[in-house]
Amino acid sequence: MNIIKVNHLVKEYKKIKKEKGLKGAVKNLFVQDIEYVRAVDDISFGIEKGDIAAYIGPNGAGKSTTVKMLSGIMQPSSGEILINGMSPQKERKRVVRNLGVVFGQRSQLNWNLRLGETYDLLKRIYQIDDALYEKNVKMLDEIFQISEFIDTPVRQLSLGQRMRGDLAAAMLHSPEILFLDEPTIGLDVEAKYSVRKFIKEINARNKTTIILTTHDLGDVQELCRRLIIINNGKIIEDGSLDELADRIAPYRRLIIDFYHPAVVRHPKAELISVDEARAVYKFRKDEITAARLIEDISRTAPIKEVGLQEAKIDDIIRTAYHAGQA
Amino acid sequence: MQIVKYHVSVAATLIRLSIQSRLEYPFMLIGHVLANCVQWVAGFAAIKFVVDSFGSLGGWGYESLAFLYGMSVLSHGLAVILFIQTWYMAYCVVEGEYDMFLLRPMGVLFQFLFEDFNLIGITDMIPGLMVFFYGCAKVHITMTFANISMILFALIGGTLIRGAVWIFCGSLSFWTKSTANFTDMVGALFERVSMYPLTIYPKWAQVIFTYLLPLAWITFYPVKGILGMEGSVIPVPMAAVSLGVGAVMFVLSCGLFRLGMHRYESAGS
């Protein structure tokens, strides 16, 4: 069953074209050149309970606009959103009760006070009973070690700690659904690792459904079973990363070190470089397996070492973005 | 009942947190005490000078003026404590500051109003109380239950009228999408209408401030009622009317806010 359902969602902005200079400014008071821009242009998708979906796309593609409509902050121009069967616009309070939202560029934590004060406020706003609150804080502490800085004023936290604090804040009321808008933005390797661990654990323990927007393809590779790519307001790809790789970049590379310099060709693989005893082959995985290729080549020249490279995720995504633009 | 208890519990926590936040910067408090005392006491000295020179102001003697001025500074102080965040409503619209409130299962305006309980407004109350008690002594008001109730009604009414006008002006930014707001202009208007007797203004202005933009109900009419100056045509105490005017205006301005919220577009990025 789809816990999130989006049908023909559209968000249209009125954009007023401004003319340059004082003359233009005065003219614009009377005559406006209005242009309608579709930030989100007729998108539809469904997310199943317990899924982790990455929602990715270049800057200005419409990611944040979609997340804001899903979480009830923005009104769609047309189309339908159902979260747990309810519209986040019409039944905002009931929908957000079961929703955790974190915007990486923003914080809901009280800047001046110790982190725990914000949690106390959230406990009251969401009417979390003591037993559940204790349980959740304990769980979040296990994953995130929040007790290390729960008594520190938020303004003194590092960016990584602040993000952990914000993610924990979004989970206090045990929401079934989590929207994370660029949760790893600006974080160092260690903090990124801990955010990814959090996402995995929350999903595994509570079956929390998660939609994640990110520019970090490492996040996608490590976390997401489902990948939705949006560009210019339209969904251009929707599926698993493997499917996508098979379709738009079905190539792998095989690197072979021979005992002696050799040039060995194979009808189903392209020899793309030879350097002394090292040869690099490019082949389609639907045409031949790596094992078969190695076996064939080793009949001609003895092999010392082999290495296999999958298509790089960056290349896959870039290809997808460009394909969408064409 | 459950709903009231819930809102009181959240409001109390929000107020506690904003007081704690303000106390993180104690020197600001001291600065405001000094600045506000100088401002209001100097303002009152100016009135005293005018009255000493001309005998009265709009037919009001020095004693009644002191009482009026004190009531005005007190309701100003209360409004600043409770509603100062409404001065930044335009900013909130442009910067998408309402997002956070929309993501929580509670009324947006309720969270917004209690989120920034302004302890520093207390600094307005100190000179306000000084001038007020001075005025009370001068007009020889007796602190009977009836009089105290009327003073409280007038203060609550006046505070609500001020808050309502601020919320009203702030809510317009949902339509104008501009950071420019009317707060400064409205602040000057409040001062001119609530610190001096309405009778110093021409007839047309008096009509406007009584019926159209009922700022005269912040202090002028209720004080007239409390001091028993000239009989009014209505059988209800003026202070009670002021409370009613405040309540109605407040409800209307909250309605405008809700209407505006439908147009809220968050901020870019």
Contacts between the chains, C-beta under 8 A, distances in Angstrom:
chain1	res1	chain2	res2	distance
A	64	B	269	6.1
A	68	B	99	7.5
A	68	B	266	5.4
A	71	B	102	7.8
A	71	B	103	6.1
A	72	B	102	6.1
A	72	B	103	7.6
A	73	B	99	5.1
A	73	B	102	5.0
A	73	B	103	7.0
A	73	B	264	7.8
A	73	B	266	5.1
A	74	B	264	7.9
A	74	B	265	6.4
A	74	B	266	5.4
A	75	B	262	6.9
A	92	B	102	6.9
A	92	B	105	7.9
A	93	B	105	4.3
A	93	B	106	7.1
A	94	B	105	7.4
A	96	B	102	7.6
A	96	B	103	5.6
A	96	B	104	6.4
A	96	B	105	5.1
A	97	B	105	4.4
A	99	B	103	7.3
A	101	B	103	5.1
A	103	B	99	7.5
A	105	B	269	6.5
A	106	B	99	7.2
A	106	B	100	7.6
A	108	B	100	4.9
A	108	B	103	7.6
A	110	B	17	6.0
A	110	B	21	6.7
A	111	B	21	8.0
A	112	B	20	7.6
A	112	B	21	4.2
A	112	B	24	4.8
A	113	B	17	6.1
A	113	B	20	5.7
A	113	B	21	6.0
A	113	B	24	7.6
A	117	B	17	5.6
A	117	B	20	7.0
A	120	B	13	6.5
A	121	B	10	7.5
A	121	B	13	5.1
A	121	B	14	6.8
A	121	B	17	6.3
A	122	B	104	7.9
A	124	B	9	5.3
A	124	B	10	5.1
A	124	B	13	5.2
A	125	B	10	5.6
A	125	B	104	5.3
A	125	B	105	7.1
A	125	B	106	5.6
A	125	B	111	7.9
A	126	B	104	7.6
A	126	B	105	6.7
A	127	B	6	6.7
A	153	B	24	7.7
